[in-house]
Amino acid sequence: MRRVVVTGLGMVTPLACGVEETWARLIAGQSGAGPITRFDASGVVTQYACEIPLGDGSDGTFNPDDWMEPKDRRKVDDFILYGMAAAVQAVRDSGWVAVSDEDKHRTGVMIGSGIGGLSSIAETAVLIKERGAKRVSPFFIPSALINLVSGQVSIRFGFKGPNHAVVTACSTGAHAIGDAARMIAFDDADVMIAGGAESPISEIGIAGFNACKALSTKRADDPTKASRPYDADRDGFVMGEGAGVVVLEEYEHARARGAKIYAEVLGYGMSGDAYHITAPAEDGDGGYRSMAMALKRAGLVPADVDYINAHGTSTMADTIELGAVERLMGDAAAGVTMSSTKSAIGHLLGAAGAVEAIFCVLALRDQIAPPTINLDNLAVVPKLDLAPNVARKRKIDVALSNSFGFGGTNASLVIGKVRH
Amino acid sequence: MSDIADRVKKIVVEHLGVEENKVVENASFIDDLGADSLDTVELVMAFEEEFGIEIPDDAAETIQTFGDAVKFITSAA
């Protein structure tokens, strides 16, 4: 089987625009949460979220002008803008420039989203109600369609290989990277731009997740304390927004062009719970099987895993995942560090798995596990290290990242140091 | 230049992201100003909105240049 490595990284998160800016703040234990400013939140129950810091582009702020021209931005929902920004960063970081027709045909894009253009759909529905169907913009549909991140990125760079998009709720980003890696392994492409993007901080998005009883509601006084995975006082997840994109590349292709190789995608596992539309099965078996399959594909055993980036959303489901991990790890549990970076950036839904896979890549590079912040009172006594509040310097050769989504869909990625 | 022409030009500049001096009488939205077919649909909608008029589809198809737009709107408004 052809080997797949990571050669480029890009992200826009509530901590910062940019990979290194986000990573530094994550390791420092900062939170991206605050009061909602994207819309008038007076009508929704949860009035805080993790929003991308907007600004002129300096000091890690996100300046839309840096990534898409104003005339083009009017034609896209925010999730596409975020996805484009992360993709441009990742492609630049990789140094990959597809010049020949062959290069272009062998480079594909696989950037998904959990929900896509939710705001555009809501605003257009209101427009029809108030002013009639003839006022609908010709750009409404292409601004809202989930696969238009992949479409827009392919048009920007001329990448003419597989053009695809995953839609598996909060597992989207992990599935996109796993599926794209397989496309390279199966020789459908040599390079894939893969990840996820999401912009759910809108009235309809917050109201919808509030109705599901999924969001934290009790921390309006200090939103930075609201996302607290594994803590006894957690009360739901905190909505985030943003995008994560990686450049995946066939190993020999990357070597031949002298690319900087960050890590190798060693394994990928998937499963379904067949249990409930929003809740994970209480025995955690779906997550267990997903992780076990990913390790099997990697040819590794649980004791080989050094760091786990948990799904860990700061909901009741945290302890179900913890139980599944402990079952998987067995006696090796004491040797692993697991953290939930959603404690710092909130839940980026369809972008979460991609951003968290990048955190795993950086954990491998820097030999440090990012912390689980706000972990003050453990909900249960864990058999493994949850890196409470402080980043953990340690040996990390193999990292595992979990993403679980509504509908009972589970994905796990195993990423390791590249073995030449 | 007429008030109508100024307002049409402002819309064209804003929607197509082009320099104001490129928007001349014979400038074709598609051939000279970089519009695609969806842009032209949106431009016509913006003209309807700005001038409170209705531009039927068959008439919209005849509006190819900046001059066409000004002429049509002047006669319709």
Interface residues (C-beta under 8 A of the other chain):
Chain A: E69 P70 K71 D72 R74 K75 R135 S137 P138 F139 P142
Chain B: H15 L16 G17 L38 V41 E42 M45 E49
